[in-house]
């Protein structure tokens, strides 16, 4: 993407210099979100393992996803603020609804 810098250039600026930046297309307020799971597309329902409080176990829960970015996804249903989930690929555990963590 081509950009134009406004204002005085910083010392050492030169043509063809790379610039890193973030393009914000939308800002959402009061949104529950988590890191993007290995599996799961925006606007879909997936099953994640949610860690049980004060336990070394996790149970599978259905989670409805909303909009997503590169690193995060909006949670519409299935989780509450403070819930901890496993985002890694646990497809080998698809037949289980509860797992114990070491």
N, CA, C and O atoms as CSV, one atom per row, in Angstrom:
chain,resi,resn,atom,element,x,y,z
A,1,UNK,N,N,0.841,-1.152,0.000
A,1,UNK,CA,C,0.000,0.000,0.000
A,1,UNK,C,C,0.893,1.224,0.000
A,1,UNK,O,O,1.869,1.284,0.748
A,2,UNK,N,N,0.575,2.176,-0.813
A,2,UNK,CA,C,1.324,3.422,-0.842
A,2,UNK,C,C,0.722,4.392,0.155
A,2,UNK,O,O,-0.498,4.508,0.265
A,3,UNK,N,N,1.579,5.085,0.877
A,3,UNK,CA,C,1.129,6.100,1.830
A,3,UNK,C,C,1.923,7.377,1.604
A,3,UNK,O,O,3.013,7.360,1.033
A,4,UNK,N,N,1.360,8.464,2.057
A,4,UNK,CA,C,2.034,9.751,2.003
A,4,UNK,C,C,2.215,10.239,3.426
A,4,UNK,O,O,1.253,10.303,4.192
A,5,UNK,N,N,3.436,10.581,3.781
A,5,UNK,CA,C,3.711,11.099,5.114
A,5,UNK,C,C,3.510,12.607,5.097
A,5,UNK,O,O,4.006,13.293,4.203
A,6,UNK,N,N,2.786,13.121,6.078
A,6,UNK,CA,C,2.547,14.553,6.174
A,6,UNK,C,C,3.461,15.144,7.231
A,6,UNK,O,O,3.819,14.470,8.197
A,7,UNK,N,N,3.835,16.388,7.054
A,7,UNK,CA,C,4.669,17.066,8.026
A,7,UNK,C,C,6.134,16.848,7.739
A,7,UNK,O,O,6.502,16.199,6.759
A,8,UNK,N,N,6.972,17.399,8.608
A,8,UNK,CA,C,8.416,17.264,8.388
A,8,UNK,C,C,8.869,15.816,8.561
A,8,UNK,O,O,8.373,15.095,9.427
A,9,UNK,N,N,9.807,15.411,7.733
A,9,UNK,CA,C,10.336,14.054,7.811
A,9,UNK,C,C,11.358,13.957,8.929
A,9,UNK,O,O,11.990,14.952,9.285
A,10,UNK,N,N,11.519,12.797,9.467
A,10,UNK,CA,C,12.466,12.568,10.552
A,10,UNK,C,C,13.888,12.482,9.992
A,10,UNK,O,O,14.071,12.207,8.806
A,11,UNK,N,N,14.893,12.716,10.839
A,11,UNK,CA,C,16.280,12.624,10.367
A,11,UNK,C,C,16.569,11.222,9.810
A,11,UNK,O,O,16.176,10.225,10.414
A,12,UNK,N,N,17.222,11.148,8.717
A,12,UNK,CA,C,17.562,9.865,8.109
A,12,UNK,C,C,16.522,9.367,7.134
A,12,UNK,O,O,16.719,8.316,6.523
A,13,UNK,N,N,15.402,10.089,6.961
A,13,UNK,CA,C,14.365,9.668,6.009
A,13,UNK,C,C,14.931,9.761,4.598
A,13,UNK,O,O,15.689,10.677,4.277
A,14,UNK,N,N,14.547,8.787,3.752
A,14,UNK,CA,C,15.018,8.779,2.380
A,14,UNK,C,C,13.965,8.099,1.511
A,14,UNK,O,O,13.110,7.389,2.040
A,15,UNK,N,N,14.001,8.295,0.199
A,15,UNK,CA,C,13.028,7.637,-0.685
A,15,UNK,C,C,13.129,6.111,-0.564
A,15,UNK,O,O,14.201,5.569,-0.295
A,16,UNK,N,N,12.005,5.433,-0.765
A,16,UNK,CA,C,11.911,3.970,-0.757
A,16,UNK,C,C,12.155,3.353,0.624
A,16,UNK,O,O,12.396,2.150,0.725
A,17,UNK,N,N,12.096,4.148,1.672
A,17,UNK,CA,C,12.271,3.638,3.036
A,17,UNK,C,C,11.007,2.885,3.439
A,17,UNK,O,O,9.902,3.382,3.221
A,18,UNK,N,N,11.147,1.711,4.016
A,18,UNK,CA,C,9.990,0.931,4.479
A,18,UNK,C,C,9.405,1.549,5.741
A,18,UNK,O,O,10.132,2.047,6.600
A,19,UNK,N,N,8.081,1.507,5.838
A,19,UNK,CA,C,7.376,2.016,7.012
A,19,UNK,C,C,6.370,0.961,7.428
A,19,UNK,O,O,5.607,0.465,6.599
A,20,UNK,N,N,6.364,0.612,8.718
A,20,UNK,CA,C,5.354,-0.305,9.251
A,20,UNK,C,C,4.237,0.520,9.863
A,20,UNK,O,O,4.486,1.570,10.456
A,21,UNK,N,N,3.012,0.050,9.720
A,21,UNK,CA,C,1.883,0.771,10.290
A,21,UNK,C,C,0.681,-0.132,10.417
A,21,UNK,O,O,0.682,-1.268,9.942
A,22,UNK,N,N,-0.331,0.380,11.056
A,22,UNK,CA,C,-1.591,-0.344,11.233
A,22,UNK,C,C,-2.703,0.468,10.588
A,22,UNK,O,O,-2.815,1.674,10.805
A,23,UNK,N,N,-3.515,-0.203,9.801
A,23,UNK,CA,C,-4.661,0.452,9.182
A,23,UNK,C,C,-5.895,0.019,9.947
A,23,UNK,O,O,-6.235,-1.164,9.971
A,24,UNK,N,N,-6.559,0.964,10.564
A,24,UNK,CA,C,-7.750,0.672,11.352
A,24,UNK,C,C,-8.967,0.925,10.480
A,24,UNK,O,O,-9.216,2.057,10.067
A,25,UNK,N,N,-9.725,-0.126,10.201
A,25,UNK,CA,C,-10.900,0.007,9.352
A,25,UNK,C,C,-12.178,0.132,10.161
A,25,UNK,O,O,-13.194,0.617,9.663
A,26,UNK,N,N,-12.121,-0.312,11.429
A,26,UNK,CA,C,-13.301,-0.259,12.271
A,26,UNK,C,C,-12.850,-0.370,13.716
A,26,UNK,O,O,-11.894,-1.084,14.018
A,27,UNK,N,N,-13.533,0.334,14.612
A,27,UNK,CA,C,-13.233,0.240,16.038
A,27,UNK,C,C,-14.527,-0.155,16.746
A,27,UNK,O,O,-15.553,0.508,16.598
A,28,UNK,N,N,-14.469,-1.234,17.512
A,28,UNK,CA,C,-15.639,-1.740,18.214
A,28,UNK,C,C,-15.477,-1.516,19.712
A,28,UNK,O,O,-14.406,-1.769,20.264
A,29,UNK,N,N,-16.518,-1.048,20.369
A,29,UNK,CA,C,-16.493,-0.830,21.814
A,29,UNK,C,C,-17.268,-1.942,22.512
A,29,UNK,O,O,-18.236,-2.472,21.967
A,30,UNK,N,N,-16.838,-2.288,23.713
A,30,UNK,CA,C,-17.536,-3.282,24.542
A,30,UNK,C,C,-17.733,-4.616,23.829
A,30,UNK,O,O,-18.844,-5.144,23.770
A,31,UNK,N,N,-16.647,-5.152,23.290
A,31,UNK,CA,C,-16.697,-6.408,22.551
A,31,UNK,C,C,-15.889,-7.451,23.312
A,31,UNK,O,O,-14.766,-7.185,23.741
A,32,UNK,N,N,-16.463,-8.633,23.476
A,32,UNK,CA,C,-15.740,-9.759,24.061
A,32,UNK,C,C,-14.999,-10.460,22.929
A,32,UNK,O,O,-15.601,-10.812,21.914
A,33,UNK,N,N,-13.705,-10.660,23.098
A,33,UNK,CA,C,-12.928,-11.311,22.043
A,33,UNK,C,C,-11.839,-12.175,22.659
A,33,UNK,O,O,-11.446,-11.988,23.811
A,34,UNK,N,N,-11.363,-13.120,21.865
A,34,UNK,CA,C,-10.240,-13.984,22.252
A,34,UNK,C,C,-9.281,-14.049,21.078
A,34,UNK,O,O,-9.589,-13.589,19.978
A,35,UNK,N,N,-8.108,-14.629,21.326
A,35,UNK,CA,C,-7.190,-14.895,20.231
A,35,UNK,C,C,-7.875,-15.791,19.215
A,35,UNK,O,O,-8.777,-16.558,19.552
A,36,UNK,N,N,-7.449,-15.688,18.001
A,36,UNK,CA,C,-8.098,-16.457,16.939
A,36,UNK,C,C,-7.751,-17.934,17.062
A,36,UNK,O,O,-6.574,-18.294,17.039
A,37,UNK,N,N,-8.761,-18.798,17.191
A,37,UNK,CA,C,-8.503,-20.235,17.304
A,37,UNK,C,C,-7.903,-20.804,16.019
A,37,UNK,O,O,-8.035,-20.218,14.945
A,38,UNK,N,N,-7.243,-21.952,16.147
A,38,UNK,CA,C,-6.665,-22.627,14.990
A,38,UNK,C,C,-7.752,-22.930,13.970
A,38,UNK,O,O,-7.577,-22.688,12.775
A,39,UNK,N,N,-8.873,-23.461,14.444
A,39,UNK,CA,C,-10.008,-23.764,13.569
A,39,UNK,C,C,-11.126,-22.802,13.909
A,39,UNK,O,O,-11.296,-22.438,15.073
A,40,UNK,N,N,-11.879,-22.391,12.933
A,40,UNK,CA,C,-13.010,-21.509,13.184
A,40,UNK,C,C,-12.952,-20.280,12.310
A,40,UNK,O,O,-11.987,-19.517,12.338
A,41,UNK,N,N,-13.989,-20.104,11.542
A,41,UNK,CA,C,-14.093,-18.976,10.633
A,41,UNK,C,C,-15.016,-17.924,11.253
A,41,UNK,O,O,-15.862,-18.249,12.087
A,42,UNK,N,N,-14.850,-16.664,10.844
A,42,UNK,CA,C,-15.767,-15.628,11.328
A,42,UNK,C,C,-17.217,-16.011,11.035
A,42,UNK,O,O,-17.508,-16.667,10.035
A,43,UNK,N,N,-18.107,-15.598,11.910
A,43,UNK,CA,C,-19.546,-15.830,11.742
A,43,UNK,C,C,-19.875,-17.321,11.657
A,43,UNK,O,O,-20.662,-17.746,10.811
A,44,UNK,N,N,-19.267,-18.100,12.536
A,44,UNK,CA,C,-19.546,-19.539,12.591
A,44,UNK,C,C,-19.651,-19.958,14.054
A,44,UNK,O,O,-19.357,-19.175,14.958
A,45,UNK,N,N,-20.068,-21.182,14.272
A,45,UNK,CA,C,-20.113,-21.752,15.622
A,45,UNK,C,C,-19.089,-22.867,15.692
A,45,UNK,O,O,-19.053,-23.747,14.832
A,46,UNK,N,N,-18.260,-22.825,16.720
A,46,UNK,CA,C,-17.217,-23.828,16.899
A,46,UNK,C,C,-17.295,-24.367,18.312
A,46,UNK,O,O,-18.036,-23.846,19.145
A,47,UNK,N,N,-16.532,-25.409,18.578
A,47,UNK,CA,C,-16.459,-25.966,19.928
A,47,UNK,C,C,-15.030,-25.819,20.421
A,47,UNK,O,O,-14.081,-26.266,19.777
A,48,UNK,N,N,-14.898,-25.180,21.584
A,48,UNK,CA,C,-13.601,-24.968,22.217
A,48,UNK,C,C,-13.598,-25.614,23.588
A,48,UNK,O,O,-14.653,-25.832,24.184
A,49,UNK,N,N,-12.411,-25.918,24.086
A,49,UNK,CA,C,-12.281,-26.376,25.464
A,49,UNK,C,C,-12.116,-25.157,26.366
A,49,UNK,O,O,-11.204,-24.351,26.183
A,50,UNK,N,N,-13.014,-25.037,27.344
A,50,UNK,CA,C,-12.955,-23.959,28.329
A,50,UNK,C,C,-12.401,-24.522,29.629
A,50,UNK,O,O,-12.883,-25.537,30.132
A,51,UNK,N,N,-11.382,-23.854,30.170
A,51,UNK,CA,C,-10.776,-24.294,31.428
A,51,UNK,C,C,-11.743,-24.069,32.577
A,51,UNK,O,O,-12.360,-23.009,32.684
A,52,UNK,N,N,-11.872,-25.071,33.434
A,52,UNK,CA,C,-12.717,-24.934,34.616
A,52,UNK,C,C,-11.938,-24.197,35.704
A,52,UNK,O,O,-10.753,-24.462,35.908
A,53,UNK,N,N,-12.605,-23.264,36.408
A,53,UNK,CA,C,-11.903,-22.526,37.468
A,53,UNK,C,C,-11.395,-23.461,38.562
A,53,UNK,O,O,-12.070,-24.427,38.919
A,54,UNK,N,N,-10.214,-23.179,39.091
A,54,UNK,CA,C,-9.629,-23.945,40.202
A,54,UNK,C,C,-9.566,-25.437,39.916
A,54,UNK,O,O,-9.821,-26.253,40.801
A,55,UNK,N,N,-9.232,-25.791,38.696
A,55,UNK,CA,C,-9.212,-27.191,38.292
A,55,UNK,C,C,-8.142,-27.384,37.228
A,55,UNK,O,O,-7.660,-26.418,36.635
A,56,UNK,N,N,-7.779,-28.625,36.994
A,56,UNK,CA,C,-6.868,-28.950,35.895
A,56,UNK,C,C,-7.638,-29.618,34.761
A,56,UNK,O,O,-7.077,-30.411,34.004
A,57,UNK,N,N,-8.923,-29.296,34.645
A,57,UNK,CA,C,-9.772,-29.873,33.611
A,57,UNK,C,C,-10.358,-28.775,32.723
A,57,UNK,O,O,-10.455,-27.610,33.109
A,58,UNK,N,N,-10.743,-29.195,31.521
A,58,UNK,CA,C,-11.405,-28.295,30.574
A,58,UNK,C,C,-12.582,-29.043,29.968
A,58,UNK,O,O,-12.515,-30.252,29.743
A,59,UNK,N,N,-13.660,-28.314,29.704
A,59,UNK,CA,C,-14.859,-28.905,29.097
A,59,UNK,C,C,-15.111,-28.231,27.756
A,59,UNK,O,O,-14.788,-27.061,27.553
A,60,UNK,N,N,-15.698,-29.004,26.850
A,60,UNK,CA,C,-15.981,-28.480,25.513
A,60,UNK,C,C,-17.275,-27.662,25.567
A,60,UNK,O,O,-18.284,-28.104,26.118
A,61,UNK,N,N,-17.223,-26.453,24.979
A,61,UNK,CA,C,-18.394,-25.577,24.916
A,61,UNK,C,C,-18.575,-25.082,23.483
A,61,UNK,O,O,-17.608,-24.947,22.734
A,62,UNK,N,N,-19.821,-24.815,23.117
A,62,UNK,CA,C,-20.111,-24.225,21.811
A,62,UNK,C,C,-19.949,-22.717,21.910
A,62,UNK,O,O,-20.422,-22.093,22.859
A,63,UNK,N,N,-19.281,-22.142,20.931
A,63,UNK,CA,C,-18.996,-20.709,20.927
A,63,UNK,C,C,-19.367,-20.159,19.551
A,63,UNK,O,O,-18.930,-20.666,18.518
A,64,UNK,N,N,-20.190,-19.103,19.571
A,64,UNK,CA,C,-20.570,-18.463,18.312
A,64,UNK,C,C,-19.645,-17.274,18.079
A,64,UNK,O,O,-19.546,-16.370,18.908
A,65,UNK,N,N,-18.970,-17.297,16.930
A,65,UNK,CA,C,-17.998,-16.268,16.579
A,65,UNK,C,C,-18.639,-15.184,15.727
A,65,UNK,O,O,-19.604,-15.430,15.002
A,66,UNK,N,N,-18.089,-13.986,15.827
A,66,UNK,CA,C,-18.537,-12.867,15.006
A,66,UNK,C,C,-17.419,-12.419,14.085
A,66,UNK,O,O,-16.789,-13.231,13.407
A,67,UNK,N,N,-17.182,-11.124,14.069
A,67,UNK,CA,C,-16.151,-10.544,13.208
A,67,UNK,C,C,-14.766,-10.933,13.708
A,67,UNK,O,O,-14.583,-11.271,14.878
A,68,UNK,N,N,-13.799,-10.880,12.803
A,68,UNK,CA,C,-12.449,-11.250,13.214
A,68,UNK,C,C,-11.424,-10.313,12.596
A,68,UNK,O,O,-11.682,-9.625,11.609
A,69,UNK,N,N,-10.258,-10.314,13.215
A,69,UNK,CA,C,-9.104,-9.611,12.667
A,69,UNK,C,C,-8.032,-10.657,12.426
A,69,UNK,O,O,-8.316,-11.854,12.471
A,70,UNK,N,N,-6.828,-10.233,12.175
A,70,UNK,CA,C,-5.746,-11.174,11.942
A,70,UNK,C,C,-5.488,-12.037,13.180
A,70,UNK,O,O,-5.218,-13.232,13.057
A,71,UNK,N,N,-5.572,-11.438,14.367
A,71,UNK,CA,C,-5.182,-12.137,15.601
A,71,UNK,C,C,-6.321,-12.450,16.554
A,71,UNK,O,O,-6.153,-13.291,17.438
A,72,UNK,N,N,-7.462,-11.814,16.414
A,72,UNK,CA,C,-8.547,-11.993,17.376
A,72,UNK,C,C,-9.865,-12.256,16.665
A,72,UNK,O,O,-10.010,-12.020,15.465
A,73,UNK,N,N,-10.834,-12.758,17.452
A,73,UNK,CA,C,-12.173,-12.992,16.923
A,73,UNK,C,C,-13.192,-12.593,17.994
A,73,UNK,O,O,-12.982,-12.829,19.184
A,74,UNK,N,N,-14.275,-11.995,17.561
A,74,UNK,CA,C,-15.347,-11.547,18.439
A,74,UNK,C,C,-16.152,-12.761,18.922
A,74,UNK,O,O,-16.430,-13.677,18.149
A,75,UNK,N,N,-16.520,-12.755,20.207
A,75,UNK,CA,C,-17.351,-13.818,20.779
A,75,UNK,C,C,-18.766,-13.284,20.943
A,75,UNK,O,O,-18.985,-12.310,21.663
A,76,UNK,N,N,-19.726,-13.918,20.279
A,76,UNK,CA,C,-21.122,-13.500,20.368
A,76,UNK,C,C,-21.877,-14.294,21.421
A,76,UNK,O,O,-22.751,-13.747,22.093
A,77,UNK,N,N,-21.556,-15.576,21.579
A,77,UNK,CA,C,-22.231,-16.440,22.559
A,77,UNK,C,C,-21.288,-17.551,22.981
A,77,UNK,O,O,-20.391,-17.941,22.234
A,78,UNK,N,N,-21.504,-18.054,24.193
A,78,UNK,CA,C,-20.800,-19.250,24.645
A,78,UNK,C,C,-19.696,-19.006,25.645
A,78,UNK,O,O,-19.301,-19.934,26.350
A,79,UNK,N,N,-19.177,-17.782,25.735
A,79,UNK,CA,C,-18.128,-17.454,26.696
A,79,UNK,C,C,-18.479,-16.152,27.400
A,79,UNK,O,O,-19.252,-15.337,26.896
A,80,UNK,N,N,-17.895,-15.981,28.571
A,80,UNK,CA,C,-18.067,-14.748,29.329
A,80,UNK,C,C,-16.700,-14.153,29.614
A,80,UNK,O,O,-15.682,-14.839,29.526
A,81,UNK,N,N,-16.683,-12.885,29.952
A,81,UNK,CA,C,-15.438,-12.225,30.307
A,81,UNK,C,C,-14.756,-12.984,31.441
A,81,UNK,O,O,-15.399,-13.329,32.432
A,82,UNK,N,N,-13.473,-13.243,31.301
A,82,UNK,CA,C,-12.709,-13.975,32.304
A,82,UNK,C,C,-12.568,-15.456,32.020
A,82,UNK,O,O,-11.710,-16.113,32.608
A,83,UNK,N,N,-13.399,-16.007,31.121
A,83,UNK,CA,C,-13.249,-17.413,30.742
A,83,UNK,C,C,-11.911,-17.607,30.055
A,83,UNK,O,O,-11.442,-16.741,29.317
A,84,UNK,N,N,-11.313,-18.743,30.306
A,84,UNK,CA,C,-10.043,-19.093,29.648
A,84,UNK,C,C,-10.293,-20.298,28.762
A,84,UNK,O,O,-10.913,-21.270,29.192
A,85,UNK,N,N,-9.812,-20.240,27.524
A,85,UNK,CA,C,-10.044,-21.316,26.560
A,85,UNK,C,C,-8.729,-21.768,25.952
A,85,UNK,O,O,-7.723,-21.061,26.005
A,86,UNK,N,N,-8.759,-22.953,25.378
A,86,UNK,CA,C,-7.609,-23.504,24.669
A,86,UNK,C,C,-7.810,-23.220,23.182
A,86,UNK,O,O,-8.799,-23.654,22.593
A,87,UNK,N,N,-6.880,-22.497,22.581
A,87,UNK,CA,C,-6.994,-22.115,21.172
A,87,UNK,C,C,-6.217,-23.043,20.253
A,87,UNK,O,O,-6.365,-22.963,19.034
A,88,UNK,N,N,-5.396,-23.918,20.810
A,88,UNK,CA,C,-4.576,-24.831,20.016
A,88,UNK,C,C,-5.437,-25.884,19.327
A,88,UNK,O,O,-6.598,-26.088,19.680
A,89,UNK,N,N,-4.853,-26.538,18.350
A,89,UNK,CA,C,-5.532,-27.609,17.630
A,89,UNK,C,C,-5.636,-28.836,18.527
A,89,UNK,O,O,-4.634,-29.488,18.820
A,90,UNK,N,N,-6.845,-29.142,18.957
A,90,UNK,CA,C,-7.092,-30.347,19.759
A,90,UNK,C,C,-8.017,-31.299,19.008
A,90,UNK,O,O,-8.829,-31.992,19.621
A,91,UNK,N,N,-7.897,-31.332,17.690
A,91,UNK,CA,C,-8.768,-32.198,16.891
A,91,UNK,C,C,-8.590,-33.670,17.259
A,91,UNK,O,O,-9.497,-34.472,17.036
A,92,UNK,N,N,-7.445,-34.034,17.814
A,92,UNK,CA,C,-7.245,-35.417,18.262
A,92,UNK,C,C,-8.164,-35.757,19.434
A,92,UNK,O,O,-8.350,-36.930,19.758
A,93,UNK,N,N,-8.733,-34.743,20.064
A,93,UNK,CA,C,-9.627,-34.948,21.206
A,93,UNK,C,C,-11.098,-34.747,20.831
A,93,UNK,O,O,-11.937,-34.552,21.710
A,94,UNK,N,N,-11.414,-34.793,19.547
A,94,UNK,CA,C,-12.781,-34.529,19.082
A,94,UNK,C,C,-13.835,-35.427,19.714
A,94,UNK,O,O,-14.991,-35.021,19.835
A,95,UNK,N,N,-13.470,-36.623,20.116
A,95,UNK,CA,C,-14.457,-37.541,20.698
A,95,UNK,C,C,-14.689,-37.262,22.175
A,95,UNK,O,O,-15.576,-37.865,22.779
A,96,UNK,N,N,-13.918,-36.367,22.767
A,96,UNK,CA,C,-14.038,-36.089,24.201
A,96,UNK,C,C,-14.725,-34.749,24.441
A,96,UNK,O,O,-14.554,-33.799,23.677
A,97,UNK,N,N,-15.503,-34.695,25.515
A,97,UNK,CA,C,-16.132,-33.448,25.939
A,97,UNK,C,C,-15.457,-32.864,27.168
A,97,UNK,O,O,-15.779,-31.752,27.585
A,98,UNK,N,N,-14.529,-33.602,27.747
A,98,UNK,CA,C,-13.785,-33.150,28.933
A,98,UNK,C,C,-12.386,-33.707,28.856
A,98,UNK,O,O,-12.188,-34.872,28.513
A,99,UNK,N,N,-11.393,-32.857,29.182
A,99,UNK,CA,C,-10.011,-33.316,29.197
A,99,UNK,C,C,-9.354,-32.868,30.502
A,99,UNK,O,O,-9.783,-31.900,31.130
A,100,UNK,N,N,-8.326,-33.576,30.888
A,100,UNK,CA,C,-7.536,-33.229,32.073
A,100,UNK,C,C,-6.177,-32.736,31.594
A,100,UNK,O,O,-5.556,-33.346,30.723
A,101,UNK,N,N,-5.724,-31.629,32.169
A,101,UNK,CA,C,-4.455,-31.033,31.795
A,101,UNK,C,C,-3.400,-31.393,32.831
A,101,UNK,O,O,-3.701,-31.495,34.021
A,102,UNK,N,N,-2.165,-31.586,32.381
A,102,UNK,CA,C,-1.083,-31.877,33.307
A,102,UNK,C,C,-0.420,-30.615,33.755
A,102,UNK,O,O,0.523,-30.660,34.545
